[in-house]
Amino acid sequence: MKFSNTYSQLDGAFYQRISPEQVSRPQLLLWNDELAGWLQLTEEFCRDRALLAQYFSGNRLPDGADPIALAYAGHQFGSFNPQLGDGRAHLLGEVLSGNGQRYDIQLKGSGQTLFSRQGDGKCALGPAVREYIMSEAMFALGVPTSRCLAVVATGEPVFRETAKPGAVVTRVAASHIRVGTFEYFAARGDLGSLKTLADFTISRHFPDIAGNPELDNEEKILHLLQAVINKQISLIVSWLRVGFIHGVMNTDNTAISGETIDFGPCAMMGIYHPGTVFSSIDTRGRYAFGNQAAIGQWNMARLAEALLPLIDAVPEKAVARAEPLIRQFSRDFDLAYRQMLANKLGMATADEQSTALANGLLTQMQEQELDYTQTFARLTLSLKDAGLTQQLGQELGPWYDSWRTLLADNAITPARAKSLMAQNNPQVIPRNHHVEAILQDYEQNGGSDSINDFLTVLRSPYRLLPQTEKFQDLPADGDRHYRTFCGT
């Protein structure tokens, strides 16, 4: 790896410089060959599994790495915590991918830091494997996401409710700058660091803003806010398209880059219901499937609050300039959401008719307790399958006929509609019961015979492979009793 370390060149207020803890018996369990190639790692390096285990457990540091634990704050379930930070993670540095973009390489579960808050700094094997599976699935589904390069078993126990095998997961992300990073400095009144962070973020993630000579400093901050809002809208619409529930949309888990980050209590929705919640810690449904857009807007309001001192020295003027961007969030989201639903129904353009039709289907799905992914997948296939057309006509009644009529009225042929739908409606998702079965195998046996087939299918979610059917089945209880838990 050829590391550069631009974030660690900022002053010490942004991080703690600290090395990962040593582990006793590192063993490489999962290695992402495709991602390794994209990061331009050499084939010789990638073949040495013992060496990979040493590097990606934290026992050895790659040349040029400069490990740090990042400082940040965050609103957690609506309550502000002024100091969180990387309590069990070490950012090794940054590398350039094949397309010239800069990516962070971070170890998670790699030991205590200044920000551990009396935690052990460790990660159990199950959550590490979950992040690997889910991030690969999200990437293949076309959802902006961080990814995992490796999962290494540490050979040491981690104590949660019971003793569990420990692991270190290597996360690759566009960066680890969060809304909570801005909140950290704003809460301290450290305007110098806040300005440094904003300049760094603009330079790294939004070079078009940085290089625009027509923008003054205050206008650049407003453009930064708008750019982050746009990325969050795109991200959340992508989540809703595939039925993903993040489960813990705190501001410290909201990446400025617009990537999905932190897969602790995440899950996939089966039976459609906007109130679906699986996270055991989300007792009030704050982060339910259908609430994610509103929470996205709420999180962007917190970012705007943090940026106010950089927008204008007069608070009232700063609010007047930032508030319209936050208000516009819901309108822009609604347009993107309606367009997404139209695409899922084979229509390239959203209008009142497509929106009414989509809403009618969602209502019917909720009333009949239909599976979200399966319903749209079957609709897609029905455009070329007369038998499935008849089945869905009986199951969905007049709605199905109305949909086919609307396609015909808009001169959208079945082939054209199917092509668009096939790009937006996956045939398979990482079903919760299949994910849990694999995690259980790893925790009990140190591995799973099914994971390779599972990952093969998840990496081609819009195609029907010979193994796909094996992972399309619905859970026996409809996930009614399913719960996810925070990895800490």
N, C-alpha and C positions, 0 to 999 in steps of 0.2 A: 504494500500500500504506500502511495506517495501522499503523505499527510501535509496539509497546511492547517494553520490554527488561528484563523482570523478572530474568532470570538475570544480566545484566551489572550489575545493581544490587547483587549480592552482592560480597564483597570480592575483591581481586585474586588471592587464592589459588586461585580457581576457574577462572581463564582468563588468557590474554594478550590485551590489547587491541591489535589489529593489523588493518590494511586489506589487502584482496586485492591481488595484483600486477596491474599493467596488462598487457594482451595487445595484440598488434599489429593483427590483422585479425579481430575477432569477427564471426561469422556465425551467426545463429539457425538451427539445423537442426531441432529438434523443440520444439513448444510444445503444452502440454496445455490446450486450451480449456475442457474440462469442469472441471478442477481450478482453473483461473483464475477461472471463474465462481463456484465454490464458495468461493473465497477473496475474492470480491467485488471483483475487479479490474475497472476500468472497460473498456468495449468500446473506447473511443478509445485507451487505453493499449495494449491487447492487439493492436490493428491495426498499430501502428508497429513492424515487425520490426527495423528498424535500432536503434530506441531500446531494444527488448527485449534485443537483442544486447549493447548497452552495459551495461545494468543487470545482466544475468545472466551476464556474463563477469567482472564485478567492476570494470570500467572506470569505472562511475559507481555511486554509492551512492544508493539511494532515500532520500527525506527521512525522518528519524527512525531510520534504521538505525544500529546501534552494533556494528560487526563485532568479534567476538572469536573466539579459538581456545580450545576447552575443554580443561581438564586432566583426565586420568583415567589409571588404571593398568589392569592386566588379566592374567588367566591365559591364556596363549597355548599351546595344545596341552598344558595341564596345568602349565606353568612360569610362575611369577609374574614379571612385569615391573613394577617400581614406578612407572615413568613412561612413558606412551605419549602420549596426547593427540592433538589435531587437528593432524596434521602436514601436511595438505594441504586443510584445510577452514576456512571462516569462517562462523560463525553471524551472520547479519545482524540478526536480531531475531525478534520474534514477532508474528503477526497473528491476528485473530479470524476464524474461518470463518463461513459462513452460519448454522450452528447455535450460534454463540456460543462454540465451543471454541477454545482457544488452540493455535496451531501454530508450530513453528520454521520459519524459512526459512534454509537453509544452502547455501552454495556449496561444491562439492567439486571439487578440482583447481585451486584458486584461488591457490596459491602457498605459499611456505615460511612457517613459523611457528617459535616457540621449540621446538615439539615435533617438528620434522621429522626429527631424528636423522640429519642429513646427506642426507636425501632431497631430491628436487627440488621437492616440493610440487605436482606436476602430475598430471593424469589423462589417459590416452590416450583417444582417441575410442571405441574398441571397448567398454571397460568402462563408459563413460558411457551409451552406447546400450543396453548390456545392462541396466543398472540401470533405465533408462526402460521398456524392454519388460517386464522381469520384474516390476517393481513394479506396472505397470498390469495385468498378467495376474493377479498375486496379489490385487489389489484386487477385480477382477471375479470371481475364484474365491471371494471371501468370506473371505479370509485376512487377519488384521490385518497391516498393512504401512505403512511409509513410502511416499511417492510422489514422482514427479519432475514438476516444473513445466516445466523447460526443459533442453535440451542445446544449448550454444553451442560451435561450433568456434573455436579460438583463432587459427588461422592460423600456429601455431608447432609445431615438432616436439617430441615427447617421446621420450627415449631409454630404451628397455628392452632387450630382446634386439637390436632394431634400432630405427631411427628410425620413429616412428609419429605420425600427426596428433594434436594435443592438443585437449582439450575441457574445458569446465566444465559440471558437471551441478548443477541446483538441486534440492535435496532438501527435501521438506515432511514433517515428522514431529511427532507429539504432543509430543515433546521429544527431546533427545539425552542425557538422563541414563541412565547405564548401570550395571550391577553394578560395572564397573571404576571408576566415579566414586566410589562408596562405598569401594572398596578403596584408592583413591589416598590418601584422608585417614586411613583406618584404619591403613594401613601407616606413615604418618608420625606416628601418635599425636596427630593434630590433632583432638581431640575436639570442640572448639568448631566447627570447620568441618564436621565429620561431623554434628553436631547441626543446624547450619544447613541442610545439604543434606537431611537427613531431614525437617525441618520444611517446607522448600520443596517437596520431592517430594510430601509428604502434601497440602499445600495445593493444588498444581497438579493432581495426578492422582487423589487420593482425598479429595475434600472432605467425604465422609460421615464419614471418620475424623477429619478436622480439626474438624468441627463437632459431634462426639459428646461432650457434657459428662460422660458417665459414665466416660470413659477417662482415666486419668492418662497422663503422658508415656511411661512404660515400656510401658504397654499399647498406646499408639498405635504404638510401634515394632513390637511383635509383630503388630498388625493390618496394618501396612504390609508386613511380611514375608509374611504370609498372602495379602494382596491381590496382591502381585507373583507369588507362587507360583501362585495361581489363574490369572493372566493367562498365565504361561508354559505351564501345562498346556493351556489353551485354544489357545494359539498352536501348540504342537507337535502337538497332535491335528489341527489344521487342516492343518499341513504333511503329516502322514501321510495324511490323507484324499485329498489331491490328488497325492501322490507327489513332494513337494518335498524336496530335500536342500540344506541351507544351506551345508554345506561348511567353515565356519569358525566354529563356535559358541564362540568364545572369550568370556570374560566382558566384554571391552571391546566385543563385538558383541551383547551381551544387554541390550536396552532395558528399563528399568523399566516403560515403558508397555505392554509386551507386543506390540510391533510387530515385524515382520520388518525388519531393518536390515542393511545391508552385503551387496550382492549379488555380491561379487567372484567367488568360485569356485563359486557355486550352480549347480544343475542340476536337471533333472526325471528321475525314474526311469521307464524304459520297461519292459523285462523285469523282472518282480517278483523281487527278492531282497533280504532285509533287510541284507545286507552290501554293498549297492551304494555305491561311492565313485567320484566323478569328479575331486575336487580333487587336483591334482598335488602339493600340499604335505601332504596327509593320507596319508602313506605307510603308516601303521599302521591306518587305518580308524577312527580315534577318532570321527569325525563321520559315520560311515556312516548310511544311511537308518534302519536299525533301532536304532541307538545313540542317536538324538536325545533320546529320553525320559530315558535314564539320564544323559546329559550335562546336560539341563535340570535334573535333580535335583542334580547335582554343582555346577552354577553357582549354584543357590539356596543350597546349603550354603556357598559362598564369600560370598554376600551375607549370610547369617546370621552368619558369622564377623566380617564387617566391622561388623555392627550390634551385636554382643555388648556393647560398652561402654555402649551406650545402653539396653540391655534391663535390665541390672543391674550395679551397681558391683562385685559379687562375681562373678568369672568363672565359678565353678562353678554359681552360681544362674542366671546368664545362659544357660549351655549347657543347663541342665535345662529352661529355659522355651522355648528355641528348637528344641532337638533334636526334640521330638515333631512340630513342623510340617514339618521336613525328612523325617522318617520317613513322615509321612502322604502325602507327595508321590506315592510309588509307588502307594499304594492309590487315591488320588483320580484319578491319571492312568489307572489300569487301568479304573476305572468309566467315565471319559469316553471312553477308547479303545474299549471294548466297545460303548458306546452309538453311537459314530461308525460302527463296522462294522455294527451292526444297521441303522442308517439307510441305509447303502450297499446293504443287502440288502432294503430296503423295510419294515423293522420298526421301529415307533416306540419299542418298549421292548426293552432288552437283557435276556436271561436266559441260562441255561446252554445251552439249545438253540441260540439265535441265535449265541452265542459259539463253540460247537463247530462250527456250520455255517460260520461265517466263517473260523475257523482251518483247517478242512478245505479251504476254497477257496484260501486263501493257500498252503497246503502244495502243493496241486495246481498252482497257478500257478507256484510255484517249480520243481517237478519238471518241468513241461511247458514251462517258459520262456515263459510267457504275458505279454503286455503288461498292465500294471496298469490304466492308464486305459481301454484298449480293452475289456478283459474286463468291467469294471463298466459301461461304456457300452453294450455289447452286451446284457448282462443286463437293463439298464433297457429297452432297445428291444424285447427279446424278449417282454415282457409284452403287447405289442400286435401282434406280428409272428409269425405261425405258422411261416413259413419259417425265421426266426432261432431260434425255439423248437426246431425240429427240428435245426438245425445245432448249437446249444449242447448239446442233449441228447446228440448223438453225440460232441462234443468233450469235454464234462465228465462224461459218463457218469452213474452213479448220483447223483453230487452234485447235478446239475441237478434231477432228479426229487425228491430229498429237500428241496431248497429250495422248489420249487413246492408240495410236500405240506405243509411247515411253514407256508407262507403260508395255505394253505387251512384247516389245522387251527386257526389263530389267527383265522379269519374275516377275513383281510386280502384284499380283492379285488385283482385285477391292476391295476385303475385306481388304487386307493388306494396300492398298493405303488409303482407307477410314478411317481405324483406325488411321493412322498417321495424315491425314488431319483433322480429328475430334478433335485432340488435339491442332491443330494450327490455325484453322479457326473458330472463334466464330460464333454462330448463332444469337447472339444479342450483341449490344454494347450500351453504354449510349448515344443514339441519342440526338443531341443538342436540338431539339424541345421538346423532352420529359423532358429533364433536365430543360429547361427554363420554361415549364408549371408548374413543381413542385416548382421551385423557386418563380414563380409568386404567386402561392397559399400560400406559406409560408409568403411572404412579405405582401400579402393582408389579409390573413385569419389566419396567425399564424400556419398553418399546411396544409397538403395535404392528401386527401383520397387515392391517387394513390401511395404514396411513398412506402408503404409496399409491394405491388405487384411488383413495379418497382425494389426495392432492392432484392426481392426474385428471380426475373428473372436475374438480373445482377450478383447475386452471383452464378448462374449456367449458365454461358454464352455458354457453349459447349453442353448443353442439351436442348431439346425442352420440356418445361413444358407447362401445360395448359394455363398459362398466357403469354407465350413467344410471341405469335403472336401479342398480343396487343401492344407490344413495338418494333416490327420489321419494322413498316411502315416507309417509307421515307418522308421527309418534302415536302410539296407541291411545294415549290420554289427551291428545291434542295440545300437549305442553301446558295443560292446566295447572299442573303441580311443579312445573319447572322453575328453578331459581338459580340465579348466578350470584357470585360472591366476589368482592373486591380481593385482588391478589395479595394485598398487604395483610 
